[in-house]
């Protein structure tokens, strides 16, 4: 399930998703299949809903070769879990 904000600027996730869909010419159906979620949920994401299923977002990032943190938060990963002592 996704949460839709009211009267807010689009999140980094929404901007990233819309940009990737545009650049790679992906349809809602294609993204929904990659994420293994309903098309209507992807449509909600493109209009500002916040994903609550991070595993689905992770599947999309993995299938498209995207950095999860950069895609969701709009910033490059500052460190890797492998860097943690």
Backbone as a chain_set.jsonl record, in Angstrom:
{"seq": "XXXXXXXXXXXXXXXXXXXXXXXXXXXXXXXXXXXXXXXXXXXXXXXXXXXXXXXXXXXXXXXXXXXXXXXXXXXXXXXXXXXXX", "coords": {"N": [[0.843, -1.176, 0.0], [0.395, 2.276, -0.623], [1.158, 5.6, 0.442], [-0.385, 8.68, -0.105], [0.765, 11.898, -0.363], [-0.53, 15.157, 0.492], [-0.677, 18.136, -1.289], [2.158, 18.499, -1.526], [5.576, 18.852, -2.567], [6.916, 16.79, -5.185], [8.434, 13.713, -4.172], [11.867, 12.528, -3.928], [11.87, 9.905, -4.763], [9.526, 9.759, -6.374], [10.231, 11.584, -8.394], [12.516, 10.28, -9.405], [11.432, 7.819, -10.284], [9.6, 8.664, -12.284], [11.4, 9.902, -14.045], [13.114, 7.765, -14.808], [11.246, 6.058, -15.999], [10.46, 7.635, -18.157], [12.942, 8.083, -19.531], [13.723, 5.462, -20.174], [11.601, 4.56, -21.508], [9.504, 3.109, -20.245], [6.506, 1.457, -19.439], [3.637, 1.749, -17.222], [2.699, -0.811, -16.751], [4.955, -2.411, -17.347], [6.75, -1.614, -15.336], [5.267, -2.314, -13.074], [5.222, -5.092, -13.366], [7.952, -5.664, -13.045], [8.297, -4.855, -10.413], [6.513, -6.462, -9.179], [3.922, -5.765, -8.316], [0.597, -4.254, -8.194], [-0.568, -2.466, -11.126], [-1.975, -0.145, -10.607], [-0.862, 0.726, -8.229], [1.714, 1.471, -8.99], [1.0, 3.588, -10.637], [-0.005, 5.297, -8.678], [2.414, 5.845, -7.369], [3.717, 7.38, -9.33], [2.357, 9.684, -9.091], [3.0, 10.705, -6.665], [2.675, 9.107, -4.366], [4.02, 7.427, -1.516], [6.179, 4.701, -1.358], [5.582, 1.756, 0.545], [6.415, -0.777, 0.472], [9.397, -1.738, 0.438], [10.864, -3.829, -0.539], [9.78, -4.325, -3.047], [10.539, -2.011, -4.386], [13.261, -2.388, -4.273], [13.483, -4.652, -5.939], [12.873, -3.496, -8.417], [14.99, -1.662, -8.681], [17.156, -3.446, -8.748], [16.608, -4.924, -11.093], [16.807, -2.94, -12.999], [19.332, -2.023, -12.682], [19.914, 0.046, -10.879], [21.016, 2.277, -8.277], [19.843, 1.772, -5.09], [19.624, 3.602, -2.858], [20.163, 6.069, -4.07], [18.086, 6.143, -5.935], [15.752, 6.115, -4.343], [16.158, 8.087, -2.348], [17.394, 10.149, -3.64], [20.058, 10.732, -3.502], [23.541, 10.021, -3.693], [24.968, 6.975, -2.534], [26.598, 7.146, 0.521], [28.219, 5.45, 1.88], [29.083, 1.995, 2.035], [27.633, -1.034, 3.212], [29.61, -2.819, 3.524], [31.71, -1.248, 4.247], [31.435, -0.739, 6.894], [32.799, -1.264, 10.05]], "CA": [[0.0, 0.0, 0.0], [1.168, 3.513, -0.737], [0.557, 6.779, 1.068], [-0.36, 9.819, -0.997], [0.834, 13.18, 0.347], [-1.397, 16.201, -0.032], [-0.066, 19.449, -1.506], [3.593, 18.466, -1.274], [6.427, 18.714, -3.74], [7.203, 15.369, -5.426], [9.593, 13.163, -3.466], [12.979, 12.066, -4.772], [11.426, 8.644, -5.357], [8.593, 10.058, -7.462], [11.011, 12.18, -9.486], [13.367, 9.236, -9.985], [10.599, 6.866, -11.006], [9.103, 9.297, -13.509], [12.539, 10.12, -14.942], [13.541, 6.472, -15.345], [10.199, 5.579, -16.913], [10.536, 8.457, -19.371], [14.201, 7.836, -20.23], [13.801, 4.082, -20.663], [10.323, 4.304, -22.172], [8.835, 2.035, -19.518], [5.089, 1.674, -19.157], [3.208, 1.385, -15.879], [2.604, -2.274, -16.717], [6.314, -2.958, -17.295], [7.289, -1.342, -14.002], [4.488, -3.134, -12.136], [5.69, -6.473, -13.49], [9.284, -5.75, -12.441], [8.161, -4.682, -8.969], [5.565, -7.492, -8.727], [2.839, -5.068, -7.612], [-0.444, -3.827, -9.123], [-0.342, -1.295, -11.979], [-2.562, 1.025, -9.947], [0.081, 1.183, -7.207], [2.766, 2.195, -9.713], [0.391, 4.857, -11.04], [-0.013, 6.131, -7.47], [3.795, 6.293, -7.149], [4.057, 8.431, -10.289], [1.637, 10.883, -8.676], [3.451, 11.18, -5.369], [2.53, 8.192, -3.232], [5.256, 6.917, -0.941], [6.134, 3.233, -1.276], [5.771, 1.136, 1.85], [7.013, -2.07, 0.191], [10.747, -1.456, -0.043], [11.346, -4.984, -1.299], [9.354, -4.123, -4.435], [11.419, -0.97, -4.929], [14.542, -3.054, -4.445], [13.407, -5.496, -7.148], [12.952, -2.604, -9.573], [16.372, -1.16, -8.762], [18.026, -4.549, -9.162], [16.332, -5.276, -12.492], [17.213, -1.838, -13.875], [20.718, -1.663, -12.393], [19.902, 1.352, -10.225], [21.399, 2.328, -6.879], [18.627, 1.908, -4.294], [19.616, 4.842, -2.073], [20.059, 7.204, -4.987], [16.758, 6.111, -6.544], [14.701, 6.427, -3.356], [16.425, 9.305, -1.588], [17.915, 11.187, -4.511], [21.458, 11.041, -3.185], [24.46, 8.902, -3.886], [25.293, 6.268, -1.301], [27.793, 7.704, 1.147], [29.069, 4.335, 2.277], [28.549, 0.665, 1.794], [27.58, -1.844, 4.43], [30.923, -3.472, 3.604], [32.635, -0.28, 4.844], [31.167, -0.641, 8.332], [33.667, -2.222, 10.757]], "C": [[0.887, 1.237, 0.0], [0.408, 4.641, -0.053], [0.703, 7.954, 0.135], [-0.316, 11.115, -0.199], [-0.098, 14.203, -0.292], [-0.639, 17.514, -0.116], [1.411, 19.501, -1.126], [4.336, 18.411, -2.598], [6.72, 17.226, -3.937], [8.472, 14.931, -4.691], [10.686, 12.792, -4.458], [12.586, 10.773, -5.471], [10.505, 8.891, -6.551], [9.326, 10.653, -8.657], [11.859, 11.133, -10.187], [12.554, 8.27, -10.823], [10.11, 7.457, -12.32], [10.226, 9.512, -14.525], [12.973, 8.816, -15.602], [12.514, 5.931, -16.329], [10.255, 6.341, -18.238], [11.785, 8.105, -20.183], [14.276, 6.445, -20.853], [12.525, 3.634, -21.371], [9.603, 3.089, -21.57], [7.383, 2.409, -19.272], [4.798, 1.334, -17.7], [3.186, -0.13, -15.725], [3.986, -2.905, -16.598], [6.916, -2.79, -15.903], [6.571, -2.2, -12.961], [4.947, -4.59, -12.178], [7.068, -6.64, -12.852], [9.21, -5.685, -10.919], [7.276, -5.759, -8.343], [4.482, -6.894, -7.83], [1.781, -4.661, -8.634], [-0.071, -2.557, -9.908], [-0.847, -0.034, -11.284], [-1.628, 1.589, -8.873], [1.217, 1.964, -7.851], [2.238, 3.553, -10.158], [0.337, 5.817, -9.853], [1.38, 6.69, -7.187], [4.152, 7.449, -8.076], [3.368, 9.75, -9.956], [1.958, 11.309, -7.245], [3.274, 10.266, -4.184], [3.889, 7.668, -2.796], [5.175, 5.403, -0.849], [6.344, 2.751, 0.153], [6.406, -0.241, 1.696], [8.398, -1.846, -0.416], [11.352, -2.63, -0.794], [10.975, -4.845, -2.772], [10.213, -3.068, -5.111], [12.802, -1.56, -5.186], [14.579, -3.939, -5.675], [13.542, -4.648, -8.402], [14.383, -2.106, -9.759], [17.311, -2.246, -9.261], [17.837, -4.859, -10.645], [16.781, -4.188, -13.46], [18.654, -1.383, -13.633], [20.858, -0.294, -11.755], [20.378, 1.232, -8.782], [20.155, 2.643, -6.051], [18.558, 3.25, -3.571], [19.456, 6.062, -2.967], [18.659, 7.289, -5.591], [15.681, 6.583, -5.567], [14.903, 7.787, -2.699], [16.983, 10.452, -2.418], [19.335, 11.601, -4.191], [22.298, 9.793, -3.37], [24.779, 8.28, -2.529], [26.608, 6.802, -0.75], [28.757, 6.609, 1.599], [28.342, 3.034, 1.979], [28.49, -0.07, 3.118], [28.914, -2.554, 4.616], [31.956, -2.547, 4.251], [32.477, -0.169, 6.353], [32.005, -1.691, 9.062], [32.878, -3.178, 11.625]], "O": [[1.986, 1.234, 0.555], [-0.821, 4.632, 0.019], [1.795, 8.209, -0.372], [-1.241, 11.41, 0.558], [-0.41, 14.116, -1.48], [-0.033, 17.956, 0.861], [1.856, 20.446, -0.475], [3.794, 17.978, -3.615], [6.769, 16.475, -2.962], [9.447, 15.678, -4.601], [10.46, 12.748, -5.667], [12.927, 10.565, -6.635], [10.688, 8.299, -7.614], [9.073, 10.271, -9.799], [11.92, 11.096, -11.416], [12.939, 7.937, -11.944], [10.201, 6.808, -13.362], [10.026, 9.326, -15.725], [13.176, 8.768, -16.815], [12.877, 5.404, -17.38], [10.114, 5.75, -19.309], [11.696, 7.856, -21.386], [14.831, 6.276, -21.939], [12.394, 2.479, -21.778], [9.162, 2.184, -22.278], [7.076, 3.552, -18.935], [5.615, 0.707, -17.026], [3.602, -0.666, -14.698], [4.167, -3.844, -15.823], [7.52, -3.717, -15.363], [7.211, -2.751, -12.065], [5.048, -5.242, -11.139], [7.326, -7.646, -12.19], [9.959, -6.368, -10.222], [7.287, -5.949, -7.127], [4.165, -7.415, -6.761], [2.045, -4.717, -9.835], [0.649, -1.693, -9.407], [-0.217, 1.02, -11.365], [-1.61, 2.797, -8.639], [1.639, 2.997, -7.33], [2.945, 4.557, -10.067], [0.603, 7.01, -10.003], [1.525, 7.854, -6.814], [4.817, 8.396, -7.657], [3.743, 10.803, -10.472], [1.278, 12.164, -6.678], [3.688, 10.619, -3.08], [4.792, 7.49, -3.614], [4.202, 4.87, -0.316], [7.187, 3.28, 0.878], [6.886, -0.814, 2.674], [8.546, -1.774, -1.636], [12.261, -2.443, -1.603], [11.761, -5.205, -3.649], [10.575, -3.213, -6.279], [13.434, -1.261, -6.2], [15.586, -3.98, -6.382], [14.24, -5.028, -9.342], [14.916, -2.128, -10.868], [18.168, -1.989, -10.106], [18.816, -5.037, -11.369], [17.099, -4.477, -14.614], [19.14, -0.469, -14.298], [21.8, 0.443, -12.046], [20.168, 0.204, -8.138], [19.491, 3.654, -6.279], [17.553, 3.955, -3.659], [18.699, 6.979, -2.649], [18.109, 8.381, -5.741], [14.801, 7.363, -5.934], [13.952, 8.546, -2.513], [17.038, 11.592, -1.956], [19.771, 12.691, -4.561], [21.824, 8.667, -3.221], [24.849, 8.972, -1.514], [27.603, 6.897, -1.468], [29.965, 6.829, 1.686], [27.141, 3.01, 1.709], [29.234, 0.254, 4.044], [29.305, -2.857, 5.744], [32.975, -3.022, 4.752], [33.315, 0.441, 7.018], [31.933, -2.876, 8.735], [33.462, -4.041, 12.281]]}, "num_chains": 1, "name": "protein.A"}
